[in-house]
């Protein structure tokens, strides 16, 4: 047990989420519990992980979750391991919620030079209803940027997806490639613009779109007898900017949505509920959302991508291939995570802020602000 690598999870503690400040000590080694000397609260070593409160061996929990994230149906896991179906579904929901927090922390807090982003939505049949799953991918690193599940394919769904893209987008040039859905153009133009107010004028400021952001559409129409006509449309940006970004992100080629369509196929392969003509349908959107983030986190941090491997030259003539994950290619980590590392990662809460009150703050509050803020 190493207290220098642990933070206090108590939301009422001024030292919450801070590591290496000397406020954490070992409370009980046999029960593997820590104590925070600031708030005097004790907490388990597994607090904030997937394994918190579970009596099952961690290796078996890892096997079940990995099988779920690679297309194994729940009834098959129940037959193979002997667990109850409610137990397996509860583990899956807990792992999905945990992976969503990890994704928001590890991906959402960075500013990336995205280059080209492709977004698409797919229709998912559930038990008694139909929902839409919209996702986005960074083309150059194959990084999954996030996804949203909604019962309607409308502007609210697309705007929610665009928030994931806008949160990690840096100030570099950006190409947004989507299909023919008009809501994408509206949502992107609302997200990537800056208010500008002229001197001496009052009222609502003028919204200026970003000049370094290009929006393109790939529209596919069937013409009969199995033929398909593809129309490539430039909504915003110049041809020179689009050509440069295509060369940078996918080594040239035409405007397309092939990368996000391949990612959709990967999710359909790894989620048994998304398989066409399946008999194991999801029952709740929360379950589908959790499993989507579970598969996405494993895809980003734990799975090597064949197209991202690089050559490492050894000696004068020989070389070997170095495998990389999308998170490694994007610079989010320097190694491939194990499943245990992902499920055991404790996401720190936001730092403590003093409560807002009228008048002057007390000496104790000022001292806490000076020490922990």
C-alpha positions, 0 to 999 in steps of 0.5 A: 500500500502506497499512500503517496499515490492515493487521493481522498475521494470525500467530496466535502474534504478540502484535500479531495483529489490531490495526490502526494500532499501528505494527507493520506495514511494507511489505516488498516493494512489487512483490510487495505484501507486508507485514512485522510488526516484532513477530513478524518475519513477512511476509505477502501483501496478499491474506492472509485474502481470497478471492483469496489464492494465486490467479493468475486475474484478480480480475474473472473470479473475481468474475464466477464467484462472483456468477453462482454466487450468482445461480443459474447452474449450475457446468456453464454457468460451465465452458462459458462461462469455460473453467475446470475444474469442480474450480476453480470448486467450489474457488472457491465453497467458499473464498468460502463459508468466507470469507463465513461468517467475515465474517457471524460477525464483522459480524453476530455481534458486534453486539447488535440490537433484533430486534423480530420473528424468523421461522425456518423449515426447508426440505428439500433434495435432494442426490445420494444423500441429503436434508438440511434447511436451517434459516434465520432472518430479522429481519423489520423489516430483512430481515437474514439472521441465519444458517443451518444444514444438517443431515441430520436435522430434529431438536432439534440442528438447531434449537438450532444455529440458535437460537444465531445468534439468541441471539448477536445478540439485545439486551435489547429485546422480541422476538417469535419466529414459527415453524411447528408444529415442536415443537423450536422451542419447546423450543430457544427456551425453553432459550435465552431464560431466566435462572438465579435462585437463592433465598437460602439454598437450594442445588442447581440454580438455578431457570430463569426465562423472559424476560417480554419474549420471545413465542413464536408458531406458525403451523400450516398443515393441508390440509383436502382439495380444495386448501383449507388451514386456518391455526391461529395459536397463542400459546405464550408472551407476552401478546396486547398484547406480540405486537400491539405487536411486530407493529405495530413490525416489519411494520406490523400484520397477523396472526401469520405466517411469510411473510417467512422463506418469501419468503427461502426462495424467494430462496435457492431462486432463487439456488442452482441446487442448491435448484431443484425438479426440478434435475439439478445436485445438491449432493454434500456438506453442506459445499459447500451450507453454504458456498454458503448463506453466500455467498448470505446475505452477498451478500443482506445487504451487497451487494443492495438490498431494494426494501421497505427504500428510504426517501424523501429529500426534495429541495427543497420538493416533490420527493423521490427514493428511497434504496435500502438493503441489510438490513445498512444498515437494521440499522445494520451499515454505512453503504453498500452493499458491492461484491462486491470489498469483501466478498471482500477483507474481512480478518476480524481474529483474536481478540486475543492472550492470554498462555499460562496457566502456574503461578507469576508471569509473566515481565517480558517477558510482563507487558510484552507484556500491557501493550502488546498486551492 
